[in-house]
Amino acid sequence: MHRVTRRQAISQSATCLAGITLLGCNRTDEVVAPVAAARTDIPLRITWVGSQDEADAIERGWSSVSEQAIAINVVVIDRSQSVPSIADLTELAKSSDLLSVPLMMVAELASSESIESLTGDAISVITSDLLPAMRSGVARYGGDTFAIPYAANLPALFFSTNRSEADLALSWKEYGDRVGADWNGKAGEPTTAGWAASMFLWRSIGSAQRWLVSRETFEPTIDDEPYVQALDQMRQTVARYETPRQTPSQIWQRLQQRELAAGITFPTSQANSEAELSAADLPSPESSSQSLASLAFSPWLNAITMSANCRQTDASKLFMDWISGGEGSESTRQMVAPYNAVRSSDASSSLTPYAQWIEKKLGSPVTLPSMQFISAGEYYAALDHAVMDCLDGKSTAAEALASAKSHWQSITKRVGVDVQLRAWRRANGMRA
């Protein structure tokens, strides 16, 4: 049996032959017009929000599987200092074919028509292969496909030793107690500037009945009691860590070096086979909102989008297929996104505990929407600053979240409630 590879399927879907019908002598002949060979010397223009090391790895990996030239413009962002400028990204979209941007930028880029929805058979092949949570929580916006994910940096609770059955069903309070009583502070979670808000939101999943804002009025709900309790519990636990401020990379490295007994993070490099780490669900709130959704993606999760000014649509779709897990991308993805597969055809290719854990997590299409607002970067920065103030003891949890709410209201007043409601409804799967 002849096996058609995924790359061939994408190529066949992306190529159209023009048919011209000629009539004469009571006979209909079909003449197929020749199709000009695609130009591969014109670079595919990619704006990449990330690091130069990632761009270098992509250029090396892509050149080994394709003759299509690429030119990557790297936008380096230190998330502890700032968020990407939406004005800069909107301008860069004018001279780009593809943009790899944080998820929280998709709503505004789509609303300004700087990026376009992804359609056609080639895209259908990719999206139908995405794991359910990646398709519903990242790729889709307003009922349409706007982004193709290539990573899923969901945090797990890692243990550097064999875990017990009790470890599989910890509440956040029990986790905090174990940090102090059993692990002597040798644990950690992402709490540095730029990461604190994401960790706070991950802690809030399952307890908050109203996610981020009201769907009817866009009034912020982040000062509701479940959020206050989640932040206060976070503050108490962070105070027990031997090293209160850590990034995901620092926690991951310390776990592999067996300096920590437990840690909340995701792989940021290839796992050390000798570390023998085990992965489990994050602790759960003591009181649940009964929500079916048990995961939400970080607003900083990067995904590939297509510029409205794209001049090489077919080549762009081939690149999207490759970077999201297409043939020949494995070594590059280990450099750019050493987390897990995001597509069913690549699932179970890794036997690491994290890969097995997250494959199961991504098997459900039910997710909470990310922070896809207009000016989302400003909302995120305000929340991150408030969470940091609480963790630093400068304010109580209630005071910090009240301050964040006030900042959110000011941003909404400037942007407009109706504009934000349309964006938020689209983030929730509606066409607004």
C-alpha positions as CSV (number, residue, x, y, z in Angstrom):
1,M,0.0,0.0,0.0
2,H,1.4,3.4,-0.9
3,R,1.5,5.6,2.1
4,V,0.9,9.3,1.7
5,T,2.9,11.4,4.2
6,R,1.3,14.3,6.0
7,R,3.6,16.7,4.1
8,Q,2.4,15.3,0.8
9,A,-1.2,15.6,2.0
10,I,-0.7,19.2,2.9
11,S,1.1,20.0,-0.4
12,Q,-1.7,18.3,-2.4
13,S,-4.3,20.2,-0.5
14,A,-2.5,23.5,-1.0
15,T,-2.0,23.1,-4.8
16,C,-4.8,23.7,-7.3
17,L,-4.7,22.8,-11.0
18,A,-6.7,25.1,-13.4
19,G,-8.9,23.2,-15.8
20,I,-9.9,24.7,-19.2
21,T,-12.7,23.1,-21.1
22,L,-12.7,23.3,-24.9
23,L,-15.7,22.3,-27.0
24,G,-15.6,21.0,-30.6
25,C,-16.7,18.1,-32.9
26,N,-19.3,17.0,-30.3
27,R,-16.5,16.2,-27.9
28,T,-15.5,17.8,-24.7
29,D,-11.7,17.8,-23.9
30,E,-10.2,18.9,-20.7
31,V,-7.0,20.8,-21.0
32,V,-5.0,21.2,-17.8
33,A,-3.2,24.5,-17.7
34,P,0.4,24.1,-16.5
35,V,1.1,25.5,-13.0
36,A,4.2,27.5,-12.6
37,A,6.6,26.1,-10.0
38,A,6.5,27.8,-6.7
39,R,9.3,30.3,-6.1
40,T,11.4,29.1,-3.2
41,D,14.0,31.9,-3.4
42,I,11.6,34.5,-2.1
43,P,11.9,34.3,1.7
44,L,9.0,33.5,3.8
45,R,8.9,36.4,6.2
46,I,8.3,35.4,9.8
47,T,8.0,37.7,12.8
48,W,9.0,35.7,15.9
49,V,8.3,36.9,19.4
50,G,10.9,34.8,21.3
51,S,14.7,34.4,21.3
52,Q,17.4,34.4,18.7
53,D,18.4,30.9,19.7
54,E,14.9,29.7,18.8
55,A,15.1,31.5,15.5
56,D,18.5,30.0,14.7
57,A,17.2,26.5,15.5
58,I,14.2,27.0,13.3
59,E,16.3,28.2,10.4
60,R,18.6,25.1,10.7
61,G,15.7,22.7,11.0
62,W,13.7,24.1,8.2
63,S,16.6,24.2,5.8
64,S,17.1,20.5,6.3
65,V,13.5,19.7,5.0
66,S,12.7,22.5,2.6
67,E,14.2,24.6,-0.1
68,Q,11.9,27.4,0.7
69,A,13.9,30.4,2.0
70,I,12.8,32.0,5.3
71,A,13.7,35.3,6.9
72,I,13.0,35.5,10.7
73,N,12.7,38.9,12.4
74,V,13.1,38.2,16.1
75,V,11.2,40.4,18.6
76,V,13.0,39.7,21.9
77,I,10.8,40.3,25.0
78,D,11.8,40.1,28.6
79,R,8.4,39.1,30.2
80,S,9.7,40.3,33.6
81,Q,10.0,43.8,32.2
82,S,7.3,44.3,29.5
83,V,4.8,42.7,27.2
84,P,4.9,42.9,23.4
85,S,3.8,46.2,21.9
86,I,0.6,45.6,20.0
87,A,1.4,48.7,17.9
88,D,4.7,47.2,16.9
89,L,3.2,43.8,16.1
90,T,0.5,45.5,14.0
91,E,3.1,47.4,12.0
92,L,5.3,44.3,11.6
93,A,2.3,42.3,10.3
94,K,2.3,44.6,7.3
95,S,5.7,43.2,6.1
96,S,5.3,39.6,7.4
97,D,3.8,36.4,6.1
98,L,3.6,34.7,9.5
99,L,3.7,35.9,13.1
100,S,4.5,33.8,16.2
101,V,2.9,35.8,19.0
102,P,1.6,35.3,22.6
103,L,-2.0,34.1,22.7
104,M,-3.1,37.3,24.4
105,M,-2.2,39.2,21.3
106,V,-4.5,37.3,18.9
107,A,-7.7,39.1,19.8
108,E,-6.4,42.5,19.0
109,L,-4.5,41.4,15.9
110,A,-7.7,39.8,14.6
111,S,-9.9,42.7,15.5
112,S,-7.6,45.1,13.7
113,E,-7.5,42.7,10.7
114,S,-3.7,42.4,10.9
115,I,-4.1,38.7,10.8
116,E,-6.6,36.6,9.0
117,S,-8.6,33.4,9.7
118,L,-7.0,30.2,8.4
119,T,-9.0,28.3,5.9
120,G,-8.7,25.7,3.2
121,D,-8.0,21.9,3.1
122,A,-4.4,22.3,4.2
123,I,-5.4,24.0,7.4
124,S,-8.2,21.5,8.0
125,V,-5.6,18.7,7.8
126,I,-3.6,20.4,10.6
127,T,-6.5,21.5,12.8
128,S,-8.2,18.1,12.7
129,D,-4.9,16.6,13.9
130,L,-4.6,19.0,16.9
131,L,-5.3,17.5,20.3
132,P,-8.8,18.7,21.4
133,A,-7.7,21.2,24.0
134,M,-5.2,22.8,21.6
135,R,-7.8,23.1,18.9
136,S,-10.5,24.7,21.2
137,G,-8.3,26.6,23.6
138,V,-5.6,28.0,21.2
139,A,-6.4,27.6,17.5
140,R,-10.0,28.8,17.6
141,Y,-11.2,32.4,18.2
142,G,-14.7,33.5,17.5
143,G,-15.6,30.2,15.9
144,D,-12.8,30.5,13.3
145,T,-9.2,29.2,13.3
146,F,-6.7,32.1,13.7
147,A,-3.6,30.4,15.2
148,I,-1.7,27.1,15.0
149,P,0.0,26.1,18.3
150,Y,3.3,24.4,18.5
151,A,3.7,24.1,22.3
152,A,1.6,23.7,25.4
153,N,3.4,24.8,28.5
154,L,0.9,23.6,31.0
155,P,2.4,23.2,34.5
156,A,2.3,19.9,36.3
157,L,3.2,19.0,39.9
158,F,6.6,17.2,39.7
159,F,8.1,15.0,42.3
160,S,11.8,14.1,42.3
161,T,11.1,10.9,44.3
162,N,8.4,8.2,44.0
163,R,5.1,9.8,44.8
164,S,2.5,8.3,47.2
165,E,-1.2,7.9,46.5
166,A,-1.8,10.9,48.7
167,D,0.2,13.0,46.4
168,L,-2.3,12.4,43.6
169,A,-5.1,14.2,45.3
170,L,-3.6,17.2,47.2
171,S,-5.6,20.4,47.8
172,W,-3.7,23.7,47.6
173,K,-3.8,23.9,51.4
174,E,-2.4,20.4,51.8
175,Y,0.3,21.2,49.2
176,G,1.3,24.3,51.2
177,D,1.4,22.3,54.4
178,R,3.7,19.7,52.8
179,V,6.1,22.4,51.5
180,G,6.8,23.4,55.1
181,A,6.4,20.2,57.1
182,D,7.6,17.5,54.7
183,W,9.8,19.1,52.1
184,N,11.5,21.8,54.3
185,G,10.8,24.5,51.7
186,K,12.5,22.6,48.9
187,A,9.8,23.1,46.4
188,G,8.7,25.9,44.1
189,E,6.3,27.4,41.6
190,P,6.7,30.2,39.0
191,T,6.6,33.5,41.0
192,T,9.0,35.9,39.3
193,A,7.8,39.1,37.6
194,G,6.0,38.1,34.4
195,W,5.1,34.7,35.7
196,A,3.3,35.4,38.9
197,A,0.0,36.3,37.3
198,S,0.0,33.1,35.2
199,M,0.6,31.0,38.3
200,F,-2.1,32.8,40.1
201,L,-4.6,32.1,37.3
202,W,-3.6,28.4,37.2
203,R,-4.3,28.3,41.0
204,S,-7.7,29.9,40.5
205,I,-8.9,27.2,38.0
206,G,-11.7,25.2,39.6
207,S,-12.7,27.6,42.3
208,A,-13.6,30.8,40.4
209,Q,-17.2,30.7,39.2
210,R,-16.8,33.8,37.0
211,W,-13.7,33.6,34.9
212,L,-11.8,37.0,34.8
213,V,-14.7,39.2,33.7
214,S,-18.5,39.2,33.3
215,R,-19.7,38.1,29.9
216,E,-22.6,40.5,30.2
217,T,-20.9,43.7,31.4
218,F,-17.2,43.0,31.2
219,E,-16.9,44.0,34.8
220,P,-13.8,42.4,36.3
221,T,-14.5,39.5,38.6
222,I,-10.9,38.9,39.8
223,D,-11.7,40.4,43.2
224,D,-14.4,37.7,43.9
225,E,-13.8,35.7,47.1
226,P,-12.5,32.6,45.3
227,Y,-9.7,34.6,43.7
228,V,-8.9,36.3,47.0
229,Q,-8.6,32.9,48.7
230,A,-6.4,31.6,45.9
231,L,-4.0,34.5,46.1
232,D,-3.8,34.4,49.9
233,Q,-3.1,30.6,49.8
234,M,-0.4,31.3,47.2
235,R,1.1,34.0,49.5
236,Q,1.3,31.6,52.4
237,T,2.9,28.8,50.4
238,V,5.4,31.0,48.7
239,A,6.6,32.3,52.1
240,R,7.5,28.7,52.9
241,Y,9.7,28.1,49.9
242,E,13.5,28.0,50.5
243,T,13.7,30.2,47.3
244,P,10.5,32.2,47.0
245,R,11.3,33.7,43.5
246,Q,11.9,31.1,40.8
247,T,11.2,30.9,37.1
248,P,9.9,27.7,35.4
249,S,13.4,27.0,34.0
250,Q,15.0,27.4,37.4
251,I,12.5,25.0,39.0
252,W,12.9,22.5,36.1
253,Q,16.7,22.5,36.4
254,R,16.6,22.2,40.2
255,L,14.2,19.3,40.0
256,Q,16.5,17.4,37.6
257,Q,19.5,18.1,39.9
258,R,17.4,16.7,42.8
259,E,17.7,20.0,44.7
260,L,13.9,20.1,45.1
261,A,11.5,17.5,46.5
262,A,8.6,18.9,44.4
263,G,7.9,21.7,42.0
264,I,5.2,23.2,39.8
265,T,6.6,23.8,36.3
266,F,6.8,22.4,32.8
267,P,9.9,21.1,30.9
268,T,12.1,23.9,29.6
269,S,14.8,21.5,28.2
270,Q,15.2,17.9,27.4
271,A,14.6,15.8,30.5
272,N,17.6,14.1,32.3
273,S,16.8,10.4,32.0
274,E,18.4,9.9,35.4
275,A,16.2,12.4,37.2
276,E,13.2,10.0,37.4
277,L,10.7,12.8,37.8
278,S,7.0,11.9,38.1
279,A,4.2,14.3,37.0
280,A,0.8,14.8,38.5
281,D,-2.2,17.2,38.3
282,L,-1.9,20.5,40.1
283,P,-3.4,20.6,43.6
284,S,-7.2,21.3,43.6
285,P,-9.2,24.0,45.5
286,E,-10.9,22.8,48.6
287,S,-14.2,24.0,47.2
288,S,-15.0,23.5,43.5
289,S,-17.1,25.7,41.3
290,Q,-18.3,22.5,39.5
291,S,-16.9,23.8,36.3
292,L,-16.1,21.2,33.7
293,A,-13.0,23.1,32.6
294,S,-9.9,22.0,34.4
295,L,-7.2,23.8,32.3
296,A,-6.4,27.2,30.8
297,F,-3.5,28.2,28.7
298,S,-1.1,31.0,29.7
299,P,-1.7,34.3,28.0
300,W,2.0,34.1,27.0
301,L,1.7,30.8,25.1
302,N,3.0,31.4,21.6
303,A,1.2,30.3,18.5
304,I,1.6,30.9,14.7
305,T,-0.7,33.3,12.9
306,M,-1.0,34.4,9.3
307,S,-0.6,38.0,8.4
308,A,-3.4,39.7,6.4
309,N,-0.5,40.8,4.1
310,C,0.8,37.3,3.5
311,R,2.2,36.9,0.0
312,Q,3.0,33.2,0.2
313,T,0.0,31.4,1.5
314,D,0.9,27.8,0.5
315,A,4.4,28.0,1.8
316,S,3.1,29.6,5.0
317,K,0.7,26.6,5.6
318,L,3.5,24.2,5.0
319,F,5.6,25.9,7.6
320,M,2.7,25.8,10.0
321,D,2.4,22.1,9.5
322,W,6.1,21.6,10.1
323,I,6.5,23.7,13.2
324,S,3.4,22.2,14.9
325,G,4.8,18.7,14.6
326,G,5.2,17.9,11.0
327,E,7.8,15.5,9.6
328,G,11.4,16.4,10.2
329,S,10.6,18.9,13.0
330,E,11.4,16.8,16.0
331,S,14.9,18.0,16.7
332,T,13.9,21.7,16.2
333,R,10.9,21.3,18.5
334,Q,13.2,20.0,21.2
335,M,15.0,23.3,21.0
336,V,11.9,25.6,20.6
337,A,9.2,23.7,22.5
338,P,10.6,20.8,24.5
339,Y,7.2,20.2,26.2
340,N,5.1,17.7,24.3
341,A,3.2,16.9,21.1
342,V,0.3,19.2,20.3
343,R,-1.1,16.9,17.5
344,S,-2.6,13.4,17.7
345,S,-0.2,12.0,15.1
346,D,2.7,12.9,17.3
347,A,1.1,11.9,20.6
348,S,2.6,9.0,22.5
349,S,5.9,9.5,20.7
350,S,7.5,10.4,24.0
351,L,7.5,8.1,27.0
352,T,8.4,10.8,29.6
353,P,6.0,11.1,32.5
354,Y,5.1,14.7,31.6
355,A,4.3,13.7,28.0
356,Q,2.0,11.0,29.1
357,W,0.4,13.3,31.7
358,I,-0.2,16.2,29.3
359,E,-1.5,14.0,26.5
360,K,-4.3,13.0,28.8
361,K,-4.9,16.6,29.9
362,L,-5.1,17.8,26.3
363,G,-7.6,15.1,25.4
364,S,-10.5,17.2,26.5
365,P,-11.8,20.1,24.4
366,V,-13.2,21.9,27.4
367,T,-10.9,24.8,28.4
368,L,-11.2,28.2,30.0
369,P,-10.5,31.1,27.6
370,S,-7.2,32.8,27.8
371,M,-6.9,36.6,28.5
372,Q,-7.9,37.5,25.0
373,F,-8.9,41.2,25.4
374,I,-8.0,44.3,23.5
375,S,-4.9,45.7,25.1
376,A,-4.5,42.4,26.9
377,G,-0.9,43.1,27.7
378,E,-1.9,46.0,29.9
379,Y,-4.4,43.9,31.8
380,Y,-1.9,41.1,32.3
381,A,0.8,43.6,33.6
382,A,-1.7,45.1,36.0
383,L,-2.6,41.7,37.4
384,D,1.1,40.6,37.6
385,H,2.1,43.7,39.5
386,A,-0.8,43.2,42.0
387,V,0.1,39.6,42.6
388,M,3.8,40.5,43.1
389,D,2.8,43.2,45.6
390,C,0.8,40.6,47.6
391,L,3.6,38.0,47.5
392,D,6.1,40.7,48.7
393,G,3.9,41.6,51.6
394,K,3.1,45.1,50.3
395,S,-0.7,44.4,50.3
396,T,-3.2,41.8,51.4
397,A,-4.7,39.5,48.7
398,A,-8.0,41.5,48.8
399,E,-6.2,44.8,48.5
400,A,-4.0,43.6,45.6
401,L,-6.9,42.2,43.6
402,A,-9.0,45.4,44.3
403,S,-6.1,47.4,42.9
404,A,-5.9,45.1,39.8
405,K,-9.6,45.5,39.3
406,S,-9.4,49.3,39.4
407,H,-6.6,49.2,36.8
408,W,-8.6,46.9,34.6
409,Q,-11.7,49.2,34.8
410,S,-9.5,52.2,33.7
411,I,-8.2,50.3,30.7
412,T,-11.8,49.2,29.8
413,K,-13.0,52.7,30.0
414,R,-10.4,53.8,27.5
415,V,-10.9,50.9,25.1
416,G,-14.7,50.7,25.4
417,V,-17.0,48.2,27.0
418,D,-18.7,47.1,23.7
419,V,-15.3,46.6,22.0
420,Q,-14.1,44.4,24.9
421,L,-17.4,42.4,25.1
422,R,-17.1,41.5,21.4
423,A,-13.5,40.3,21.9
424,W,-14.4,38.4,25.1
425,R,-17.4,36.7,23.5
426,R,-15.2,35.6,20.6
427,A,-12.7,34.2,23.1
428,N,-15.6,32.2,24.5
429,G,-16.3,30.7,21.1
430,M,-19.1,33.0,20.0
431,R,-19.0,35.0,16.8
432,A,-20.0,38.2,18.7
